[in-house]
Amino acid sequence: MNIPRLTLDTNLLFEYWKQGTKSEIIEKLLLLARQGRIDLAVTARIHEDIPNPPLAEKFDGLPELGITQTGSVARLDYCVLDRDMLGDDAFETFFSTAREIANQSKKKPPDWRDWDHLHAHYLLRRDIFLTWDEGITCLAETLNARFGIEVMKPEEYVQSHFQERV
């Protein structure tokens, strides 16, 4: 049986590391990962989301949390040759449309870092992208229909997939 491969948006780690009000849901995801029931990953673009200490120093502890770090989309000034991937033209072209959809929904549209997280998730064919970013969650239906990307809020994932077993 294949376990679900989940990509975590940076806002989930912010919440967990700062012990915010929703950190309990991240703890449930980490427990599921330790139990081998899900695979958790972040993209390398996390380094641009969190460039400075003290939170940037926590990246070394990701493996102990059961979170792997994947490559990201190759960009000038941010590319690591043995890690990053060339992007998909159709996905990158859709970025301006995605920003328009978010604006029409009265949500802050994704920036290039957000888009790179999604793009890497798509290129790696991971199963579900977890985020609280409303500029991304408002695109969930469109991203699923157009690219097969499933976007969910973490609490929705835990409730729908592991409600009785957590």
N, C-alpha and C positions, 0 to 999 in steps of 0.2 A: 504494500500500500504506500503510495506517495503521500508525504506529509505536505500540508499547505506551505508555500513559500511566500512569506509576507515581507514587504518592504516598508520600513518605518520612515515617516517624514521626520525631519529634524525637530519639529515642534513636540513630538512625543518624548524625545530625550530631554529637551529643555524642561518639560513638565516633570519628568522623573528626577532629574538631577537637582532641580530646584525644590523638590518635594511639594509641588503644587497640589491643588485640590483634586486633580484627576490622576495623580501618580499611582493610585491604587489599581487602576485599570492597566497601567504599564506593568506593574508588579504581577498581575495575572498573566499577561502575555509572556513575561520572563519565566514564570513558573511553567507555563505550557511548553516553552522552549527547552527548559531544563528536563522536562519529562519526555522530550523527544516527539512531542505532538505537533509542533510547528517549527518552521525554520525562519529565523528573524535576520534581516539584513538592513543596512543603511548604505546609501551610495557614497562614493568618495566626495561628492559635492558638499557633504556635511562640513568639510574643512573651510569652505567659503561661507557657510551659514554661521559657523562658530570658529572664527579665526583666532581668538585671543584667550589667554588664561583668565580665569581658572577653569572654565568649562572645557576648553580645548585640550587641557591636560587629561581629561577623562577618556579620550579616545583610546588610549592604551588599555583601558579596562573593558572595552567592548567585548572581547572574547570571553572574559570571565562572566559577563552577563548573558552569554549565549547569542551574541549578535555579531554577525560577520560584516565586513565592509567590502562591498562590490566596487567595481570600476564605475566610471561615469562616462558621459559623452565627452569626446575629445574637444577641447577648446584651446585656442592659443592662450598662453600664459597659465593654463591650469592643467594641461595634459601630462599624464604619466604614461610613457609609451608601452610599458609592459602590463598596463592595467586598463586603460581607457579604450573606448570603442568609437568607431565612426558612427555618426547618427543616421537616422532614417529620414530621407528627404520629405516624405509625405507627413511624417510626424512633426518635423521642424516647421514645415509650411503651415501646418494647422495651428501653430502657436498664436498667430495674430487673431485667428478666428476664436480661439479659446479665450483670449483676453477680452474680445468683444462680448462673448457670451457672459463672462464673469461681470463685466461692466453693466450689461443689461440686467443682470440679476442683483445689481447694487452691491456686489462683493468686490473686494480688492483683488484684481487679477493676479495670476501667478507671475512672479518675476523669472528671470533666466535661471536662477538656481532651482526654484520650484520645478520649472519645466525640465531641467536636467535630471532631477530626481525621477520624475515621471518617465522621461525618455529612456533613462538607463533601466528602469523597471520594465519598460516595454521591450527594450532590446534583449534583456536577459530572460524574457518570457516568465517573469515571476507571477504568482497567482493574484495577490491582492495588495493594493497600496493603501496603507493606513495613515490617516491624517485628520487633524482638526481644522486645517486651513480651509475656510469657506470658499476661497477663490478656486480651490481644487474640488471640494465636495460638490459645488454647484455644477461642475462639469462631468460628474460621475456618469450620468446617463449617456451623454454624448461620447465620452471617452470609451465607454463600454461598447456602444453601437459601432463606433468608427474604428476602434483599434483593439477591442476585446479586453480593455483594461478595467478591472474591477476596483473601484475606489470605495472605501468605507471608513467611517469613524471607528476608532478602536473599540469603544463600548458596544457598538452595533455588531462588530465581528465576534466579540466574546459572547454576547447574548445569543446571537444566531447560530453559532457553531459549537459552543461549549457550555451552554447555560446550566445543564445539570451536572456536568462532569468537572467543573473547576472547583 
